[in-house]
Amino acid sequence: MKKLLMLFGLLDIISIIRSYEPITLLLTNLTDLYWLQVLNLVLFILLGLSAYFLLKQSKVGLWLAYGQFPLRLGFMVLSFGFLFSLHNILGGHGDTYKILAWTLMAFEFVRLFITILIHKKFYTGTTPSLT
């Protein structure tokens, strides 16, 4: 079950790769940042950090995943967002896109639930530690 953290880290890397264009737009226009753009930039920084720490199976990665959860939903940078490609491949319409979006958001909640379970099972102990 702890190996799922590595999968979550890989999913974060895939999310960063899929968001390459918005990231470059944010980084090239740092002079006129608005609060939503700042939050979006924070999300991408958190994604990179959580990917690193989740691949190392560190407790810090879990805390970063908790912190980025609302930002993921708000900006629709979902762990399983690569499945949106299915919509394009299948030539779907607006209704199938909505169903897929809600399904992927449900997957995001499942990921959060699994992260909590892993945190409780493997990372709760008598001594507080960040590693």
Sine and cosine of phi, psi and omega as CSV:
sin_phi,cos_phi,sin_psi,cos_psi,sin_omega,cos_omega
0.00,0.00,-0.56,0.83,0.01,-1.00
-0.92,0.39,-0.42,0.91,0.03,-1.00
-0.93,0.38,-0.30,0.96,0.06,-1.00
-0.89,0.45,-0.44,0.90,0.05,-1.00
-0.86,0.50,-0.61,0.79,0.03,-1.00
-0.91,0.41,-0.64,0.77,0.05,-1.00
-0.89,0.45,-0.68,0.74,0.03,-1.00
-0.90,0.45,-0.61,0.79,0.07,-1.00
-0.89,0.46,-0.67,0.74,0.05,-1.00
-0.90,0.43,-0.63,0.78,0.05,-1.00
-0.90,0.44,-0.58,0.82,0.07,-1.00
-0.91,0.41,-0.63,0.77,0.04,-1.00
-0.90,0.44,-0.66,0.75,0.04,-1.00
-0.89,0.45,-0.63,0.78,0.03,-1.00
-0.89,0.45,-0.63,0.78,0.04,-1.00
-0.92,0.40,-0.70,0.72,-0.01,-1.00
-0.89,0.46,-0.68,0.73,0.02,-1.00
-0.91,0.42,-0.45,0.89,-0.04,-1.00
-0.99,-0.15,0.39,0.92,-0.06,-1.00
-0.84,0.54,-0.72,0.69,-0.05,-1.00
-0.90,0.43,-0.75,0.66,0.05,-1.00
-0.89,0.46,-0.55,0.84,0.02,-1.00
-0.91,0.41,-0.70,0.71,0.00,-1.00
-0.91,0.41,-0.58,0.82,0.06,-1.00
-0.90,0.43,-0.64,0.77,0.03,-1.00
-0.91,0.42,-0.68,0.73,-0.08,-1.00
-0.96,0.29,-0.45,0.89,0.01,-1.00
-1.00,0.09,-0.22,0.97,-0.02,-1.00
-0.84,-0.55,0.85,0.52,-0.04,-1.00
-0.99,0.17,-0.15,0.99,-0.04,-1.00
-0.99,0.16,-0.52,0.85,-0.04,-1.00
-0.92,-0.40,0.85,0.52,-0.01,-1.00
-1.00,0.08,0.76,-0.65,0.12,-0.99
-0.97,-0.23,0.19,-0.98,-0.14,-0.99
-0.89,0.46,-0.55,0.83,0.05,-1.00
-0.93,0.37,-0.61,0.79,0.04,-1.00
-0.93,0.37,-0.59,0.81,0.04,-1.00
-0.90,0.43,-0.70,0.72,0.04,-1.00
-0.89,0.46,-0.63,0.78,0.04,-1.00
-0.90,0.44,-0.67,0.74,0.04,-1.00
-0.90,0.43,-0.67,0.75,0.06,-1.00
-0.87,0.50,-0.65,0.76,0.02,-1.00
-0.87,0.50,-0.71,0.70,-0.03,-1.00
-0.93,0.38,-0.56,0.83,0.08,-1.00
-0.91,0.41,-0.69,0.72,0.04,-1.00
-0.89,0.45,-0.60,0.80,0.04,-1.00
-0.87,0.48,-0.71,0.70,0.01,-1.00
-0.90,0.44,-0.69,0.72,0.01,-1.00
-0.92,0.40,-0.68,0.73,-0.01,-1.00
-0.92,0.40,-0.60,0.80,0.05,-1.00
-0.86,0.51,-0.72,0.70,0.00,-1.00
-0.87,0.49,-0.77,0.64,-0.08,-1.00
-0.96,0.28,-0.50,0.86,0.06,-1.00
-0.94,0.33,-0.60,0.80,0.06,-1.00
-0.91,0.42,-0.51,0.86,0.06,-1.00
-0.99,0.12,-0.06,1.00,-0.04,-1.00
0.85,0.53,0.72,0.69,-0.02,-1.00
-0.98,-0.17,0.49,-0.87,0.01,-1.00
-0.91,0.42,-0.48,0.88,0.03,-1.00
-0.86,0.50,-0.62,0.78,0.03,-1.00
-0.87,0.49,-0.59,0.81,0.03,-1.00
-0.91,0.41,-0.71,0.71,0.00,-1.00
-0.91,0.41,-0.61,0.79,0.06,-1.00
-0.91,0.41,-0.60,0.80,0.04,-1.00
-0.90,0.44,-0.63,0.77,0.05,-1.00
-0.90,0.44,-0.68,0.73,-0.04,-1.00
-0.92,0.39,-0.54,0.84,-0.05,-1.00
-1.00,0.02,-0.13,0.99,-0.06,-1.00
-0.82,0.57,-0.79,0.61,0.00,-1.00
-0.91,0.42,-0.53,0.85,0.04,-1.00
-0.93,0.37,-0.61,0.80,0.05,-1.00
-0.86,0.52,-0.73,0.69,-0.01,-1.00
-0.93,0.36,-0.65,0.76,-0.04,-1.00
-0.91,0.42,-0.63,0.78,-0.02,-1.00
-0.99,-0.17,0.06,1.00,0.00,-1.00
0.81,0.59,0.66,0.75,0.14,-0.99
-0.98,-0.20,1.00,0.09,-0.16,-0.99
-1.00,-0.10,0.48,-0.88,0.00,-1.00
-0.86,0.52,-0.64,0.77,-0.03,-1.00
-0.98,-0.22,0.42,0.91,-0.04,-1.00
-0.88,0.48,-0.37,0.93,0.03,-1.00
-0.89,0.46,-0.31,0.95,0.03,-1.00
-0.95,0.30,-0.20,0.98,0.12,-0.99
-0.88,0.47,-0.38,0.93,0.05,-1.00
-0.88,0.47,-0.48,0.88,0.05,-1.00
-0.87,0.49,-0.60,0.80,0.01,-1.00
-0.87,0.49,-0.68,0.73,0.01,-1.00
-0.94,0.33,-0.64,0.77,-0.02,-1.00
-0.91,0.43,-0.67,0.74,-0.04,-1.00
-0.99,0.13,-0.03,1.00,0.03,-1.00
0.90,0.43,0.64,0.77,-0.07,-1.00
-0.94,0.34,0.21,-0.98,0.00,-1.00
-0.94,-0.34,-0.11,-0.99,-0.07,-1.00
-0.85,0.53,-0.64,0.77,-0.03,-1.00
-0.92,0.38,-0.65,0.76,0.01,-1.00
-0.93,0.37,-0.52,0.86,0.05,-1.00
-0.91,0.41,-0.68,0.73,0.02,-1.00
-0.89,0.46,-0.70,0.72,0.01,-1.00
-0.89,0.46,-0.70,0.72,0.02,-1.00
-0.90,0.44,-0.66,0.75,0.01,-1.00
-0.89,0.46,-0.71,0.70,0.02,-1.00
-0.91,0.41,-0.59,0.81,0.04,-1.00
-0.91,0.42,-0.69,0.73,0.00,-1.00
-0.93,0.37,-0.54,0.84,0.10,-1.00
-0.92,0.39,-0.59,0.81,0.07,-1.00
-0.90,0.44,-0.64,0.77,0.07,-1.00
-0.87,0.49,-0.58,0.82,0.02,-1.00
-0.91,0.42,-0.62,0.78,0.07,-1.00
-0.93,0.38,-0.59,0.80,0.07,-1.00
-0.90,0.44,-0.66,0.75,0.05,-1.00
-0.87,0.50,-0.69,0.73,0.04,-1.00
-0.88,0.48,-0.68,0.73,0.01,-1.00
-0.89,0.46,-0.70,0.71,0.02,-1.00
-0.90,0.43,-0.62,0.78,0.05,-1.00
-0.88,0.47,-0.67,0.75,0.04,-1.00
-0.90,0.44,-0.68,0.74,0.03,-1.00
-0.88,0.47,-0.69,0.72,0.03,-1.00
-0.89,0.45,-0.67,0.75,0.00,-1.00
-0.87,0.48,-0.72,0.69,0.00,-1.00
-0.91,0.41,-0.64,0.77,-0.11,-0.99
-0.97,0.23,-0.66,0.75,-0.16,-0.99
-0.95,-0.32,-0.35,0.94,-0.16,-0.99
-0.88,-0.47,0.06,1.00,0.09,-1.00
-0.99,-0.14,0.76,-0.65,-0.03,-1.00
-0.43,-0.90,-0.20,-0.98,-0.04,-1.00
-0.99,0.12,-0.40,0.91,-0.02,-1.00
-0.94,-0.34,0.82,-0.57,0.05,-1.00
-0.95,0.32,0.69,-0.72,-0.02,-1.00
-0.47,-0.88,0.50,-0.87,0.04,-1.00
-1.00,-0.09,-0.05,1.00,-0.01,-1.00
-0.92,-0.38,0.00,0.00,0.00,0.00
